Amino acid sequence: MTEPQPARRIARGRVADQILDDLRDRILSGALPDGTKLPAERLLAAQYGVSGATVREAVRALSAMGLINSKHGSGSSVTAQGDTLLRISLTSVVRLEKMGAADVLGILGPLLGQAVELAARRASADEVAVLRAAAAQLEPITSVARASADLRDYLRTLAEISHNPLLAMLCRFLIDVQIDLALELSGGELAQWQRIAGALHTARTDIVAALESGSADRAAELIRAYHEQALELVDWSPKARALRPTDPELAGFLSSRMGDHVSLGESG
């Protein structure tokens, strides 16, 4: 494990903010990589020349940002992961703007379209073969838990072989929300998943075929159509018809499920 470099002394002013800025810069620059255990609060306080309470304030702020995980009795460790940081930011925006399902999921189709366009040019034959294997796992559908996991794997793989980290992270976030919403609206009924996910099996394999042929335009056209059809099928579920985008229950579900994907640990 990488040993953290000595902290710099802090000048007069809002010292907790300066400590926060220094530690955040070192984490984001890679000087304190993911998994690094921070020195105990008393040692950090001595290094910065401040009180333990001041260091504790900065550490709590970093924990709220998702940059570190602080647990009572075991200290603080760096948890700088792009997916976590992105989820925290996007979840905050969705809650602040009171966005509904259509607002959140409507952008997944265009993002997946961009992902497959890039994948058609950048993905290796082996990576496309992995995607085809993921599609094959969804036929036939005999278990909701298995189908939801396999569908998540297929869509995530499709995003990741774009070799664009930011695009892949955005897609993963929205894919998780969409599948969790589908699970909620279907009530976990196998027949609903067979109807929805089963109806799209040919479309999934057609997307793979377009990637295998290197046809970026065709792959993008297919994935956008796939996404639109998936949303239409989910919208026809009995529970979806009872929930409208302005329904507080649906808004609460979106916020809670997106929050479930973010784990900050406990503040020390």
Secondary structure, DSSP 4 states (H G I P E B T S, - for coil): -PPPPPPPP--SS-HHHHHHHHHHHHHHHTSS-TTPBPPPHHHHHHHHTS-HHHHHHHHHHHHHHTSEEEETTTEEEE---HHHHHHHHHHHHHHHHT--HHHHHTTHHHHHHHHHHHHHHH--HHHHHHHHHHHHTTSS---HHHHHHHHHHHHHHHHHTT--HHHHHHHHHHHHHHHHHHHHHHTT-HHHHHHHHHHTHHHHHHHHHHHHTT-HHHHHHHHHHHHHHHHHHHHTSHHHHH--TT-HHHHHHHHHHHHHT-------
